[in-house]
Amino acid sequence: MLHLNKTHLLYIPSVVVPGTVPKSPTSTSGTVVQVCIRDSKQNTHLFSLEQQCITNTIETLLFSHVNAAPKLPEQVVITNSRLGYTLIGVRKPWKYGRGKRFFLDDGHLQPAEDKWLFTFDVSR
């Protein structure tokens, strides 16, 4: 699960989406993406109640971003109007990750081109 105000490295498995061309001719086991969720107003109680749902949402979003074309926009807004919160995701080039090597078992993992910073904001 993703936690507030901590940086995480997420493993995103590689898949070839039907009707698309694989990203590179070299085979990798997946991609590593840097993710951080910041809290804009110290709303830790609501976040803890929705932590698993928020984690699943971000993982699904990043899975699509890494494995499908076209890429998502530089800013993504996800709103849960029932509970009154918004996640604002911003992606930026992950310069630090480009110089790193990641492995899982015997497979090589490629660093993602982008890192993501999400802001958790409660509107109520």
DSSP file with accessible surface (Angstrom, degrees, kcal/mol):
  #  RESIDUE AA STRUCTURE BP1 BP2  ACC     N-H-->O    O-->H-N    N-H-->O    O-->H-N    TCO  KAPPA ALPHA  PHI   PSI    X-CA   Y-CA   Z-CA
    1    1 A M              0   0  114      0, 0.0     2,-0.3     0, 0.0    51,-0.1   0.000 360.0 360.0 360.0 148.1    0.0    0.0    0.0
    2    2 A L        -     0   0    2     49,-0.3     2,-0.3    50,-0.1    53,-0.1  -0.636 360.0-153.9 -85.2 142.9    1.1    3.6   -0.7
    3    3 A H    >   -     0   0   83     -2,-0.3     3,-0.9     3,-0.1    34,-0.6  -0.825  23.2 -95.4-116.8 156.3    1.5    5.9    2.3
    4    4 A L  B 3  S+a   37   0A  24     -2,-0.3    34,-0.2     1,-0.2     3,-0.1  -0.406 101.5   5.4 -68.5 143.2    1.2    9.6    2.7
    5    5 A N  T 3  S+     0   0   87     32,-3.8     2,-0.4     1,-0.2    -1,-0.2   0.739 103.6 110.0  58.0  30.0    4.4   11.7    2.5
    6    6 A K    <   -     0   0  127     -3,-0.9    31,-0.7    31,-0.4     2,-0.4  -0.985  66.9-124.5-131.1 145.9    6.7    8.8    1.6
    7    7 A T  E     -B   36   0A  89     -2,-0.4     2,-0.3    29,-0.2    29,-0.2  -0.750  31.4-170.9 -90.7 134.4    8.4    8.0   -1.7
    8    8 A H  E     -B   35   0A  36     27,-3.2    27,-2.9    -2,-0.4     2,-0.6  -0.928  21.5-143.4-123.7 149.8    7.6    4.6   -3.2
    9    9 A L  E     -B   34   0A  96     -2,-0.3     2,-0.4    25,-0.2    25,-0.2  -0.971  25.2-159.5-109.2 118.8    9.1    2.6   -6.0
   10   10 A L  E     -B   33   0A  22     23,-3.2    23,-2.4    -2,-0.6     2,-0.5  -0.829  11.3-137.7-102.2 137.9    6.3    0.7   -7.8
   11   11 A Y  E     -B   32   0A 107     -2,-0.4    21,-0.2    21,-0.2    19,-0.0  -0.819  18.7-171.0 -90.6 124.5    6.8   -2.3  -10.0
   12   12 A I  E     -B   31   0A   6     19,-3.1    19,-2.8    -2,-0.5    -2,-0.0  -0.972  20.7-131.6-116.7 114.8    4.6   -2.3  -13.1
   13   13 A P  E     -B   30   0A  53      0, 0.0     2,-0.3     0, 0.0    17,-0.3  -0.327  23.3-113.3 -66.2 148.6    4.7   -5.5  -15.1
   14   14 A S        +     0   0   50     15,-0.8     2,-0.3    14,-0.1    53,-0.0  -0.649  42.0 165.7 -82.3 135.5    5.3   -5.3  -18.8
   15   15 A V        -     0   0   68     -2,-0.3     2,-0.7    52,-0.0    15,-0.0  -0.974  36.2-125.7-141.2 154.5    2.4   -6.3  -21.1
   16   16 A V        -     0   0   92     -2,-0.3    52,-0.1     6,-0.1     3,-0.1  -0.925  28.1-138.1-100.7 116.3    1.8   -5.8  -24.8
   17   17 A V    >   -     0   0   44     -2,-0.7     3,-2.0    50,-0.5    -2,-0.0  -0.592  32.7 -98.9 -73.4 130.7   -1.6   -4.1  -25.2
   18   18 A P  T 3  S+     0   0  124      0, 0.0    -1,-0.1     0, 0.0     3,-0.1  -0.234 109.3  22.1 -52.6 134.2   -3.5   -5.7  -28.1
   19   19 A G  T 3  S+     0   0   91      1,-0.3     2,-0.3    -3,-0.1    -2,-0.1   0.499 107.7  96.8  87.0   3.5   -3.2   -3.6  -31.3
   20   20 A T  S <  S-     0   0   56     -3,-2.0    -1,-0.3    48,-0.0     3,-0.0  -0.794  72.8-116.1-120.2 167.8    0.0   -1.9  -30.1
   21   21 A V        -     0   0  127     -2,-0.3    -4,-0.1    -3,-0.1     0, 0.0  -0.818  40.2-100.4-100.4 138.9    3.7   -2.4  -30.8
   22   22 A P        -     0   0   77      0, 0.0    -6,-0.1     0, 0.0    -1,-0.1  -0.243  32.1-120.8 -55.6 148.5    6.0   -3.3  -27.9
   23   23 A K  S    S+     0   0  111      1,-0.1    -2,-0.0    44,-0.1    -7,-0.0   0.851  87.8   7.9 -62.6 -40.0    7.9   -0.3  -26.6
   24   24 A S        -     0   0   40      2,-0.2    -1,-0.1     1,-0.1     4,-0.1  -0.988  66.2-123.8-143.2 155.3   11.4   -1.7  -27.3
   25   25 A P  S    S+     0   0  140      0, 0.0     2,-0.3     0, 0.0    -1,-0.1   0.742  91.4  85.9 -71.3 -19.7   12.8   -4.8  -29.0
   26   26 A T  S    S-     0   0   94      1,-0.0     2,-0.4    -3,-0.0    -2,-0.2  -0.645  83.1-125.5 -83.3 138.0   14.6   -5.7  -25.7
   27   27 A S        +     0   0  117     -2,-0.3     2,-0.3     2,-0.0    81,-0.2  -0.664  31.5 177.7 -86.9 131.5   12.6   -7.7  -23.3
   28   28 A T        -     0   0   24     -2,-0.4    81,-0.2    -4,-0.1   -14,-0.1  -0.890  35.4-130.2-125.4 161.9   12.2   -6.5  -19.8
   29   29 A S  S    S-     0   0   50     79,-2.3   -15,-0.8    -2,-0.3     2,-0.3   0.531  75.0 -62.4 -86.0  -9.7   10.2   -7.9  -16.9
   30   30 A G  E     -Bc  13 109A   0     78,-0.6    80,-2.4   -17,-0.3     2,-0.3  -0.975  55.6 -75.1 157.1-166.6    8.6   -4.5  -16.2
   31   31 A T  E     -Bc  12 110A   3    -19,-2.8   -19,-3.1    -2,-0.3     2,-0.5  -0.948  23.8-139.4-131.4 146.6    9.1   -0.9  -15.2
   32   32 A V  E     -Bc  11 111A   9     78,-2.4    80,-2.8    -2,-0.3     2,-0.4  -0.924  22.0-170.5-107.3 128.5    9.9    0.8  -11.9
   33   33 A V  E     -B   10   0A   1    -23,-2.4   -23,-3.2    -2,-0.5     2,-0.4  -0.971  18.5-134.9-121.8 133.2    8.0    4.1  -11.2
   34   34 A Q  E     +B    9   0A  40     -2,-0.4    82,-2.6    80,-0.4     2,-0.4  -0.756  31.1 178.2 -85.6 131.8    8.7    6.6   -8.4
   35   35 A V  E     +Bd   8 116A   0    -27,-2.9   -27,-3.2    -2,-0.4     2,-0.3  -0.993  12.3 178.5-136.5 140.7    5.5    7.7   -6.7
   36   36 A C  E     -Bd   7 117A   9     80,-1.6    82,-3.4    -2,-0.4     2,-0.5  -0.996  12.4-157.6-139.6 140.5    4.8   10.0   -3.8
   37   37 A I  E     -ad   4 118A   0    -31,-0.7   -32,-3.8   -34,-0.6   -31,-0.4  -0.983  13.9-167.4-117.6 122.0    1.4   11.1   -2.3
   38   38 A R  E     - d   0 119A 130     80,-3.4    82,-3.5    -2,-0.5     2,-0.5  -0.819  16.7-132.8-107.4 150.2    1.4   14.4   -0.3
   39   39 A D  E     - d   0 120A  16     -2,-0.3     3,-0.2    80,-0.2    82,-0.2  -0.879   9.5-161.9-103.4 123.8   -1.3   15.6    1.9
   40   40 A S  S    S+     0   0   58     80,-2.3    81,-0.1    -2,-0.5    -1,-0.1   0.772  86.8  16.3 -77.5 -25.0   -2.4   19.2    1.4
   41   41 A K  S    S-     0   0  122     79,-0.4    -1,-0.2     0, 0.0     3,-0.1   0.050 108.7 -94.5-140.8  29.2   -4.2   19.6    4.7
   42   42 A Q        +     0   0  143     -3,-0.2     2,-0.5     1,-0.2     3,-0.3   0.943  64.1 158.2  56.6  50.3   -3.2   16.9    7.2
   43   43 A N     >  +     0   0   39     77,-0.2     4,-2.0     1,-0.2     5,-0.2  -0.338  11.4 143.6 -98.8  52.8   -6.2   14.7    6.3
   44   44 A T  H  >  +     0   0   78     -2,-0.5     4,-2.6     1,-0.2    -1,-0.2   0.819  62.5  59.8 -67.2 -29.8   -4.7   11.5    7.5
   45   45 A H  H  > S+     0   0  137     -3,-0.3     4,-1.8     2,-0.2    -1,-0.2   0.965 109.4  40.8 -64.9 -51.2   -7.9   10.0    8.8
   46   46 A L  H  > S+     0   0   35      1,-0.2     4,-1.8     2,-0.2    -1,-0.2   0.915 115.0  53.3 -64.2 -39.7   -9.8   10.1    5.5
   47   47 A F  H  X S+     0   0    6     -4,-2.0     4,-0.8     1,-0.2     3,-0.2   0.932 106.8  51.4 -60.8 -44.2   -6.7    8.9    3.7
   48   48 A S  H  < S+     0   0   63     -4,-2.6     3,-0.4     1,-0.2     4,-0.3   0.869 109.3  51.0 -63.6 -33.4   -6.2    5.9    6.0
   49   49 A L  H  < S+     0   0  112     -4,-1.8    -1,-0.2     1,-0.2    -2,-0.2   0.849 122.1  32.0 -68.0 -33.9   -9.9    4.9    5.4
   50   50 A E  H  X S+     0   0   35     -4,-1.8     4,-2.9    -3,-0.2     5,-0.3   0.260  85.7 113.2-106.5  10.1   -9.4    5.1    1.6
   51   51 A Q  H  X S+     0   0   28     -4,-0.8     4,-2.7    -3,-0.4   -49,-0.3   0.881  78.4  45.6 -55.7 -46.6   -5.8    4.1    1.5
   52   52 A Q  H  > S+     0   0   96     -4,-0.3     4,-2.6     2,-0.2    -1,-0.2   0.931 114.7  48.0 -66.1 -42.2   -6.3    0.7   -0.3
   53   53 A C  H  > S+     0   0   59      2,-0.2     4,-2.3     1,-0.2    -2,-0.2   0.921 113.5  47.7 -63.4 -43.1   -8.7    2.2   -2.9
   54   54 A I  H  X S+     0   0    0     -4,-2.9     4,-2.6     2,-0.2     5,-0.2   0.925 111.7  50.5 -65.1 -42.5   -6.3    5.1   -3.5
   55   55 A T  H  X S+     0   0    2     -4,-2.7     4,-2.7    -5,-0.3     5,-0.2   0.943 111.4  47.8 -59.9 -47.4   -3.4    2.7   -3.9
   56   56 A N  H  X S+     0   0   71     -4,-2.6     4,-2.3     1,-0.2    -1,-0.2   0.896 111.5  51.0 -60.8 -41.6   -5.4    0.6   -6.4
   57   57 A T  H  X S+     0   0   51     -4,-2.3     4,-2.4     2,-0.2    -1,-0.2   0.937 112.3  45.3 -62.9 -46.4   -6.4    3.6   -8.4
   58   58 A I  H  X S+     0   0    0     -4,-2.6     4,-2.8     2,-0.2     5,-0.2   0.925 112.4  51.3 -65.7 -42.1   -2.9    4.9   -8.7
   59   59 A E  H  X S+     0   0   76     -4,-2.7     4,-2.4    -5,-0.2    -1,-0.2   0.921 111.8  47.3 -61.5 -41.9   -1.5    1.5   -9.6
   60   60 A T  H  X S+     0   0   93     -4,-2.3     4,-2.1    -5,-0.2    -1,-0.2   0.927 112.2  49.9 -65.1 -43.2   -4.1    1.1  -12.3
   61   61 A L  H  X S+     0   0   29     -4,-2.4     4,-2.3     1,-0.2    -2,-0.2   0.939 113.8  44.7 -59.9 -46.9   -3.4    4.6  -13.7
   62   62 A L  H  X S+     0   0    0     -4,-2.8     4,-2.7     2,-0.2     5,-0.3   0.859 108.3  57.5 -70.5 -33.8    0.3    4.0  -13.8
   63   63 A F  H  X S+     0   0   75     -4,-2.4     4,-2.3    -5,-0.2    -1,-0.2   0.944 110.9  43.9 -59.0 -45.2   -0.1    0.5  -15.3
   64   64 A S  H  X S+     0   0   58     -4,-2.1     4,-1.8     1,-0.2    -2,-0.2   0.911 113.2  51.4 -65.8 -41.6   -2.0    2.2  -18.2
   65   65 A H  H  < S+     0   0    8     -4,-2.3    -2,-0.2     1,-0.2    -1,-0.2   0.916 115.5  41.0 -63.2 -42.0    0.5    5.0  -18.5
   66   66 A V  H  < S+     0   0    6     -4,-2.7    -1,-0.2     1,-0.2    -2,-0.2   0.883 124.3  34.3 -75.1 -37.8    3.5    2.7  -18.7
   67   67 A N  H  < S+     0   0   19     -4,-2.3   -50,-0.5    -5,-0.3     2,-0.3   0.533 110.8  56.8-101.3  -8.2    2.0    0.0  -21.0
   68   68 A A  S  < S-     0   0   32     -4,-1.8   -52,-0.0    -5,-0.2   -48,-0.0  -0.857  76.2-100.9-125.8 158.7   -0.3    1.9  -23.4
   69   69 A A  S    S+     0   0   80     -2,-0.3     2,-0.1     2,-0.1    -3,-0.0  -0.935  87.8  46.1-120.0 148.5    0.0    4.7  -25.8
   70   70 A P  S    S-     0   0  122      0, 0.0    -2,-0.1     0, 0.0     2,-0.0   0.613  88.7-121.2 -77.9 167.1   -0.7    7.6  -25.9
   71   71 A K        -     0   0   69     -2,-0.1    -6,-0.1     1,-0.1    -2,-0.1  -0.265  30.3 -98.8 -66.8 157.2    0.8    8.7  -22.6
   72   72 A L        -     0   0   44      1,-0.1    -1,-0.1   -11,-0.1     4,-0.1  -0.348  49.1 -90.0 -69.9 159.1   -1.4   10.3  -20.0
   73   73 A P        -     0   0   82      0, 0.0    -1,-0.1     0, 0.0    18,-0.1  -0.156  40.7-101.8 -64.4 168.0   -1.4   14.1  -19.8
   74   74 A E  S    S+     0   0  140      1,-0.1    17,-2.5    16,-0.1     2,-0.4   0.730 110.2  40.1 -67.1 -21.0    1.1   15.8  -17.4
   75   75 A Q  E     -E   90   0A 111     15,-0.2     2,-0.4     2,-0.0    15,-0.2  -0.998  67.1-174.9-131.5 134.5   -1.6   16.3  -14.9
   76   76 A V  E     -E   89   0A  21     13,-2.9    13,-3.5    -2,-0.4     2,-0.5  -0.988   8.2-158.7-126.7 133.7   -4.4   14.0  -14.0
   77   77 A V  E     -E   88   0A  78     -2,-0.4     2,-0.5    11,-0.2    11,-0.2  -0.965   6.9-174.2-117.3 125.6   -7.3   14.8  -11.6
   78   78 A I  E     -E   87   0A  43      9,-3.0     9,-3.3    -2,-0.5     2,-0.4  -0.981   9.4-168.1-119.4 121.8   -9.2   12.0   -9.9
   79   79 A T  E     -E   86   0A  88     -2,-0.5     2,-0.7     7,-0.2     7,-0.2  -0.929  19.4-166.7-117.6 133.7  -12.2   13.1   -7.8
   80   80 A N  E  >> +E   85   0A  31      5,-3.1     5,-1.7    -2,-0.4     4,-1.6  -0.881  12.9 177.5-111.3  92.6  -14.3   11.1   -5.3
   81   81 A S  T  45S+     0   0  102     -2,-0.7    -1,-0.1     1,-0.2     5,-0.1   0.796  74.3  63.3 -70.8 -25.0  -17.3   13.4   -4.9
   82   82 A R  T  45S+     0   0  171      1,-0.2    -1,-0.2    -3,-0.1    -2,-0.0   0.928 118.0  26.1 -64.3 -42.2  -19.0   10.9   -2.6
   83   83 A L  T  45S-     0   0   40     -3,-0.2    -1,-0.2     2,-0.1    -2,-0.2   0.546 110.3-120.1-100.0  -9.8  -16.3   11.2    0.0
   84   84 A G  T  <5 +     0   0    3     -4,-1.6    39,-2.8     1,-0.2    40,-0.7   0.852  65.9 122.4  79.9  36.1  -15.2   14.7   -0.9
   85   85 A Y  E   < -EF  80 122A   9     -5,-1.7    -5,-3.1    37,-0.2     2,-0.4  -0.932  40.5-158.0-129.7 158.9  -11.5   14.2   -1.9
   86   86 A T  E     -EF  79 121A  26     35,-3.1    35,-2.8    -2,-0.3     2,-0.5  -0.989   6.1-154.2-132.3 139.6   -9.4   14.8   -5.0
   87   87 A L  E     -EF  78 120A   2     -9,-3.3    -9,-3.0    -2,-0.4     2,-0.6  -0.975  11.1-165.5-109.3 123.8   -6.1   13.3   -6.1
   88   88 A I  E     -EF  77 119A  50     31,-2.2    31,-2.2    -2,-0.5     2,-0.5  -0.950   7.2-165.3-111.8 113.7   -4.1   15.5   -8.3
   89   89 A G  E     -EF  76 118A   0    -13,-3.5   -13,-2.9    -2,-0.6     2,-0.4  -0.875   6.6-175.0-103.8 131.4   -1.3   13.6  -10.1
   90   90 A V  E     -EF  75 117A  45     27,-2.5    27,-2.6    -2,-0.5     2,-0.4  -0.988   9.6-154.4-124.4 130.6    1.5   15.4  -11.8
   91   91 A R  E     + F   0 116A  43    -17,-2.5    25,-0.2    -2,-0.4    23,-0.0  -0.861  16.1 172.6-107.7 143.2    4.2   13.6  -13.8
   92   92 A K  E     - F   0 115A 124     23,-2.1    23,-3.1    -2,-0.4    -2,-0.0  -0.954  45.4 -77.3-139.6 156.5    7.7   14.9  -14.4
   93   93 A P  E     - F   0 114A  68      0, 0.0     2,-1.2     0, 0.0    21,-0.3  -0.301  38.5-137.6 -56.8 136.5   10.8   13.4  -16.0
   94   94 A W     >  +     0   0    4     19,-2.5     4,-1.0     1,-0.2     3,-0.1  -0.681  34.0 166.2 -98.0  78.9   12.5   11.0  -13.6
   95   95 A K  H >> S+     0   0  159     -2,-1.2     4,-0.6     1,-0.2     3,-0.5   0.893  72.2  54.6 -63.0 -41.2   16.1   12.1  -14.2
   96   96 A Y  H >4 S+     0   0  161      1,-0.2     3,-1.0    -3,-0.2    -1,-0.2   0.896 104.5  55.0 -61.7 -39.7   17.4   10.3  -11.1
   97   97 A G  H >4 S+     0   0    0      1,-0.2     3,-1.8     2,-0.2    -1,-0.2   0.776  91.7  71.9 -67.6 -26.1   15.9    7.0  -12.2
   98   98 A R  H << S+     0   0  150     -4,-1.0    -1,-0.2    -3,-0.5    -2,-0.2   0.816  97.8  49.6 -61.0 -29.9   17.6    7.0  -15.6
   99   99 A G  T << S+     0   0   69     -3,-1.0    -1,-0.3    -4,-0.6     2,-0.3   0.375  98.3  89.0 -90.8   6.2   21.0    6.3  -14.0
  100  100 A K    <   -     0   0   85     -3,-1.8     2,-0.4    -4,-0.1    -3,-0.0  -0.710  62.7-144.8-106.7 155.1   19.7    3.4  -11.9
  101  101 A R        -     0   0  182     -2,-0.3     2,-0.4     9,-0.1     9,-0.1  -0.970  16.8-169.4-118.3 133.2   19.5   -0.3  -12.6
  102  102 A F  E     -G  109   0A  39      7,-1.0     7,-3.0    -2,-0.4     2,-0.3  -0.943   3.2-174.5-124.0 144.8   16.6   -2.4  -11.2
  103  103 A F  E     -G  108   0A 116     -2,-0.4     2,-0.4     5,-0.2     5,-0.2  -0.976  14.3-166.6-137.6 149.6   16.2   -6.2  -11.1
  104  104 A L  E >  S-G  107   0A  70      3,-2.5     3,-2.7    -2,-0.3     2,-0.1  -0.963  72.3 -46.8-135.6 117.0   13.5   -8.6  -10.1
  105  105 A D  T 3  S-     0   0  148     -2,-0.4     0, 0.0     1,-0.3     0, 0.0  -0.403 124.2 -25.7  54.3-121.1   14.6  -12.2   -9.8
  106  106 A D  T 3  S+     0   0  170     -2,-0.1     2,-0.3    -3,-0.1    -1,-0.3   0.421 119.5  99.7 -97.6   0.7   16.5  -12.7  -13.0
  107  107 A G  E <   - G   0 104A  13     -3,-2.7    -3,-2.5   -78,-0.1     2,-0.4  -0.650  69.3-128.2 -96.0 146.1   14.7  -10.1  -15.0
  108  108 A H  E     - G   0 103A  75     -2,-0.3   -79,-2.3   -81,-0.2   -78,-0.6  -0.718  20.1-154.2 -87.2 134.5   15.9   -6.5  -15.7
  109  109 A L  E     -cG  30 102A  10     -7,-3.0    -7,-1.0    -2,-0.4   -78,-0.2  -0.920   9.4-138.7-109.0 136.7   13.4   -3.7  -14.9
  110  110 A Q  E     -c   31   0A  51    -80,-2.4   -78,-2.4    -2,-0.4     2,-0.2  -0.708  20.7-115.5 -92.4 143.9   13.6   -0.5  -16.7
  111  111 A P  E     -c   32   0A  33      0, 0.0   -78,-0.2     0, 0.0    -1,-0.0  -0.541  36.7-109.2 -72.2 143.0   13.2    2.8  -14.9
  112  112 A A        -     0   0   10    -80,-2.8   -18,-0.1    -2,-0.2   -15,-0.1  -0.327  15.3-127.8 -66.6 154.5   10.1    4.8  -15.9
  113  113 A E  S    S+     0   0  123    -20,-0.1   -19,-2.5   -16,-0.1     2,-0.3   0.807  91.5  41.0 -69.9 -30.2   10.6    8.0  -18.0
  114  114 A D  E     - F   0  93A  16    -21,-0.3   -80,-0.4   -20,-0.1     2,-0.3  -0.868  65.9-149.2-122.5 151.8    8.4    9.9  -15.5
  115  115 A K  E     - F   0  92A  79    -23,-3.1   -23,-2.1    -2,-0.3     2,-0.4  -0.807  22.5-137.4-108.0 159.5    7.9   10.1  -11.7
  116  116 A W  E     -dF  35  91A   3    -82,-2.6   -80,-1.6    -2,-0.3     2,-0.5  -0.966  14.5-169.3-124.8 135.1    4.5   10.9  -10.3
  117  117 A L  E     -dF  36  90A  56    -27,-2.6   -27,-2.5    -2,-0.4     2,-0.4  -0.988  12.2-166.9-120.7 120.0    3.6   13.2   -7.4
  118  118 A F  E     -dF  37  89A   0    -82,-3.4   -80,-3.4    -2,-0.5     2,-0.5  -0.873   8.3-152.8-107.4 140.4    0.0   13.0   -6.2
  119  119 A T  E     -dF  38  88A  48    -31,-2.2   -31,-2.2    -2,-0.4     2,-0.6  -0.964   8.3-149.3-112.1 125.0   -1.6   15.6   -3.9
  120  120 A F  E     +dF  39  87A   0    -82,-3.5   -80,-2.3    -2,-0.5   -79,-0.4  -0.852  23.7 177.9 -94.4 118.8   -4.4   14.3   -1.7
  121  121 A D  E     - F   0  86A  43    -35,-2.8   -35,-3.1    -2,-0.6     2,-0.5  -0.984  20.4-151.8-130.2 133.2   -6.9   17.1   -1.0
  122  122 A V  E     - F   0  85A  14     -2,-0.4   -37,-0.2   -37,-0.2   -38,-0.1  -0.892   3.3-167.1-104.9 129.3  -10.2   17.1    0.9
  123  123 A S              0   0   88    -39,-2.8   -38,-0.1    -2,-0.5    -1,-0.1   0.488 360.0 360.0 -94.6  -5.3  -12.8   19.6   -0.2
  124  124 A R              0   0  198    -40,-0.7    -2,-0.1   -41,-0.2   -41,-0.0  -0.655 360.0 360.0 -96.5 360.0  -15.1   19.2    2.8
